[in-house]
Amino acid sequence: MTTPLKLGIIGAGRMGITHFSIANALDGVSVASVADPSKLITTMLGKYAKVGTYKDYKGLLKGEELDGVLVCTPPAFNPEILDAVLERRLHVFCEKPFVLNAADGARFASAYDQAGLVNQVGYVNRWNDMFTHTRQLVEDGLIGAPLRFRSEMFSPTIIRDVGDAGWRASHANGGGAVFEMASHAIDLIAYFFGAPDRVGGTSLSKVYSKQVEDIVSTSLFYDSGLAGTMYVNWSDASFRKPTNKFEVFGSEGKLQVDQHGAKIHLKEANEKHGLKEGWNQLYITDVHSSVPFYVRGIEYTAQLADFVASIREGKPVRCTFADAAANLRVIEQLFADDAAIRRAGAAA
Ligand SMILES: NC(=O)c1ccc[n+]([C@@H]2O[C@H](COP(=O)([O-])OP(=O)(O)OC[C@H]3O[C@@H](n4cnc5c(N)ncnc54)[C@H](O)[C@@H]3O)[C@@H](O)[C@H]2O)c1
């Protein structure tokens, strides 16, 4: 029996608590302690989950012998936390978007790599079996050469005026639909095709928020000729849960996929994959991989199991700091493109 891997959690809000319940239940892992400034949260966790707590991450990093940490704080706090974690030479899983600019992203990517530390970011769609399966089909050439794509994300995150309260209401804290939601839609594009070379026609608009965008639309281009569009709306009450939709049109067919299923239209039948000419329907139950338990979707368990396997066995990391830094470069292009279009509109 190997010694349990000891993890600490920094930030125990919605995602910190999700990851706590998963990590603590994985074989050979124990969550040593959790740090969060909220007294309510640390009192509840101490009382009902019987886990050690700290009111700040410095106390946790000083007071515990750890192998790794899960960083689940609002992203504006992450640079100072990641510097401190690096100083302690700990492996790290960090929630997306990880940091708020590409320069910080690149700095942490190279510092953690040079220190030989596992660095993983929580772009969880990369562990969803529908997305991993269909990505492989595209790579295998099932729909021929990809020509156009469409990446969409919808959620009911901000469906009324909630004023300026909370970190999601300002870009400085990592809020807004670009950092929070579009980052997932960009990551899905990057997961299928790598980072796009440029963006154009970006429009960021408000529905309820005062300081940040609620709707994001843009076009994305590759030097190879591949191009696509992205549409993200976090004020869409017609969706109960965050939902990603991805479509690829290729020379030999088309695929439409979300977290639960895929529709594939083929010009010709494909025997290897058991798919017929015309429309085919795949469900997540047709392709799902095995995880020991289900919390909020197989993908959340699978991504932490991979983090542990990367620490223990050197399993390659599916979404590194460098991958997330590339997404931040696209995010910076979106903000710059939207600002340039607004300036041109005002000058006209
Ligand atoms: N991958 C996903 O599906 C997904 C979903 C939701 C959120 N997220 C990401 O997870 C991160 C956290 O989001 P959330 O929804 O859990 O937010 P949240 O507001 O629910 O929780 C954040 C927690 O961090 C704590 N905190 C603040 N400053 C801290 C500090 N200096 N040290 C320790 N704790 C501190 C807060 O008290 C709070 O409990 C964000 O980056 C967000 O984008 C990812």
Ligand as a Chemical Component Dictionary entry (heavy atoms), coordinates in Angstrom:
data_LIG
# 
_chem_comp.id                   LIG 
_chem_comp.type                 NON-POLYMER 
_chem_comp.pdbx_formal_charge   0 
_chem_comp.three_letter_code    LIG 
# 
loop_
_chem_comp_atom.comp_id 
_chem_comp_atom.atom_id 
_chem_comp_atom.alt_atom_id 
_chem_comp_atom.type_symbol 
_chem_comp_atom.charge 
_chem_comp_atom.model_Cartn_x 
_chem_comp_atom.model_Cartn_y 
_chem_comp_atom.model_Cartn_z 
_chem_comp_atom.pdbx_ordinal 
LIG N1  N1  N 0  -14.340 24.219 -14.286 1  
LIG C1  C1  C 0  -15.564 24.587 -14.006 2  
LIG O1  O1  O 0  -16.510 23.957 -14.430 3  
LIG C2  C2  C 0  -15.792 25.795 -13.131 4  
LIG C3  C3  C 0  -17.075 26.110 -12.691 5  
LIG C4  C4  C 0  -17.235 27.216 -11.842 6  
LIG C5  C5  C 0  -16.129 27.989 -11.491 7  
LIG N2  N2  N 1  -14.893 27.665 -11.970 8  
LIG C6  C6  C 0  -13.706 28.464 -11.617 9  
LIG O2  O2  O 0  -13.346 28.159 -10.272 10 
LIG C7  C7  C 0  -12.824 29.318 -9.629  11 
LIG C8  C8  C 0  -13.633 29.587 -8.360  12 
LIG O3  O3  O 0  -14.991 29.733 -8.718  13 
LIG P1  P1  P 0  -16.163 29.401 -7.673  14 
LIG O4  O4  O 0  -17.421 29.348 -8.477  15 
LIG O5  O5  O -1 -15.800 28.251 -6.824  16 
LIG O6  O6  O 0  -16.139 30.754 -6.807  17 
LIG P2  P2  P 0  -16.750 30.975 -5.362  18 
LIG O7  O7  O 0  -16.931 32.449 -5.238  19 
LIG O8  O8  O 0  -17.914 30.063 -5.147  20 
LIG O9  O9  O 0  -15.576 30.481 -4.387  21 
LIG C9  C9  C 0  -14.355 31.151 -4.237  22 
LIG C10 C10 C 0  -13.873 30.878 -2.818  23 
LIG O10 O10 O 0  -12.548 31.396 -2.675  24 
LIG C11 C11 C 0  -12.446 31.968 -1.381  25 
LIG N3  N3  N 0  -11.312 32.900 -1.380  26 
LIG C12 C12 C 0  -11.266 34.182 -1.788  27 
LIG N4  N4  N 0  -10.024 34.655 -1.611  28 
LIG C13 C13 C 0  -9.272  33.666 -1.084  29 
LIG C14 C14 C 0  -7.898  33.562 -0.689  30 
LIG N5  N5  N 0  -7.036  34.574 -0.826  31 
LIG N6  N6  N 0  -7.475  32.373 -0.177  32 
LIG C15 C15 C 0  -8.315  31.336 -0.046  33 
LIG N7  N7  N 0  -9.625  31.392 -0.415  34 
LIG C16 C16 C 0  -10.088 32.542 -0.927  35 
LIG C17 C17 C 0  -13.803 32.616 -1.149  36 
LIG O11 O11 O 0  -14.051 32.847 0.226   37 
LIG C18 C18 C 0  -14.736 31.562 -1.733  38 
LIG O12 O12 O 0  -15.139 30.625 -0.774  39 
LIG C19 C19 C 0  -12.911 30.450 -10.665 40 
LIG O13 O13 O 0  -11.659 30.598 -11.294 41 
LIG C20 C20 C 0  -13.944 29.959 -11.657 42 
LIG O14 O14 O 0  -13.742 30.463 -12.967 43 
LIG C21 C21 C 0  -14.705 26.575 -12.762 44 
# 
loop_
_chem_comp_bond.comp_id 
_chem_comp_bond.atom_id_1 
_chem_comp_bond.atom_id_2 
_chem_comp_bond.value_order 
_chem_comp_bond.pdbx_ordinal 
LIG N1  C1  SING 1  
LIG C1  O1  DOUB 2  
LIG C1  C2  SING 3  
LIG C2  C3  SING 4  
LIG C2  C21 DOUB 5  
LIG C3  C4  DOUB 6  
LIG C4  C5  SING 7  
LIG C5  N2  DOUB 8  
LIG N2  C6  SING 9  
LIG N2  C21 SING 10 
LIG C6  O2  SING 11 
LIG C6  C20 SING 12 
LIG O2  C7  SING 13 
LIG C7  C8  SING 14 
LIG C7  C19 SING 15 
LIG C8  O3  SING 16 
LIG O3  P1  SING 17 
LIG P1  O4  DOUB 18 
LIG P1  O5  SING 19 
LIG P1  O6  SING 20 
LIG O6  P2  SING 21 
LIG P2  O7  DOUB 22 
LIG P2  O8  SING 23 
LIG P2  O9  SING 24 
LIG O9  C9  SING 25 
LIG C9  C10 SING 26 
LIG C10 O10 SING 27 
LIG C10 C18 SING 28 
LIG O10 C11 SING 29 
LIG C11 N3  SING 30 
LIG C11 C17 SING 31 
LIG N3  C12 SING 32 
LIG N3  C16 SING 33 
LIG C12 N4  DOUB 34 
LIG N4  C13 SING 35 
LIG C13 C14 SING 36 
LIG C13 C16 DOUB 37 
LIG C14 N5  SING 38 
LIG C14 N6  DOUB 39 
LIG N6  C15 SING 40 
LIG C15 N7  DOUB 41 
LIG N7  C16 SING 42 
LIG C17 O11 SING 43 
LIG C17 C18 SING 44 
LIG C18 O12 SING 45 
LIG C19 O13 SING 46 
LIG C19 C20 SING 47 
LIG C20 O14 SING 48 
# 
